[in-house]
């Protein structure tokens, strides 16, 4: 089945220790998104790629970076995780911006 | 500043009755609205959408109503079933945007 896959589902890291979350898709969609969602909050868009074109949200901290080496894969790098970065991280894809987004199951990040 | 507001964090409805989830928005440039459903430990899944040129869109048990003058939309589920218990996110986007803005979600409990 075509889908959006996120690994790992749960990630534990230490304060300040770099961590990478991964997302892959078999939908061949042009756009890939990374969202951060904290408990009882709306998913917050961090950045998205439209093909290779990277779009950073203005309020996304510099601590967060992303890579998209090819159409299928997109990575979220957190350079120095703080306690406030503990959250669910959702990856999504869409064929074009504003079209329906398809979400992965998310990676729950815990920072110790 | 929340552009998409879901003022009810939770809602309980008897099985077989109608569930009505509400959403308000502040940005008059929004012209496309979506509802996503999220089960625990899963990513949001697209449920139904509506364009601002319409005031109603129906898909099986799910109907979305849009009142542009009031900047309000609602999702009706009838009849409600146990499997409808989930968190429902309202989302919106505008013509010039290449992203969607989510509300905080409403947790729907379907009571037996």
Interface residues (C-beta under 8 A of the other chain):
Chain A: X4 X6 X9 X31 X33 X40 X41 X42 X43 X45 X48 X50 X55 X90 X91 X92 X97 X98 X100 X101 X102 X103 X104 X105 X106
Chain B: X2 X4 X9 X32 X34 X36 X41 X42 X43 X44 X45 X46 X49 X89 X93 X97 X98 X99 X100 X101 X102 X103 X104 X105
